[in-house]
Amino acid sequence: LQIYAVTPVPENIDVLQMDRVPDRIKSFYRVNNVRRFRYDRPFHKGPKDKENEFK
């Protein structure tokens, strides 16, 4: 079982670009009804094996 944090990627929504829209409404559209997410996996470089020429 692996657990990763995900970040919502909002689609191009016109509400986020309007100046007159309150911040609470913009915040709602950033995280709700989102179809795409991005996640970052940690990368751990293992010890080098001197006998393996490919690593």
N, C-alpha and C positions, 0 to 999 in steps of 0.2 A: 504494500500500500504506500503510495507516494502522494503527498499533499503539496500543492503549489498555490501561491497567491496569484490571483488573476486580476487584471485591470480592464474595465470596460472600455471599448473603443466605440465612441458614439459615431453614428453616421452623420452625414452632412445635413444637419437640422438648422433651418433658418432661425429658429427661436434662439439658439445659442449665439447668434451673431447680431441680434438686435440690442440696441443700447437701452431701450425703454423697458425691457422685460426685467422683472425683479430677479435677484440672485437665487432666491429659493426655487423659482420656477426653472431657471437654467440648471440648477443642481439636480432637479427631478429628471430633466430630459437627458442629463449626462449619464445617469446610472440606471434608469428604468427603460424597459422595452428595448434593450440592447441585444443585438444578435451576434456581435463579434467581440471576442475577448483576446487579450494578449497575456501570456504568462512567461516568466523567466525561470529557467531551470538553472540551479547552481552547477557550475562546472568545476570539478576537482581533478586536477592533473595528478595522475598517479606517479609513483616512483619510476625512474627510467631503468629499463632493462638493457644493460650494456651488451648483452649477447644477441639482442634482437636488433637487426639493422634498420627495421622499418619503424620503430618507435622512437 
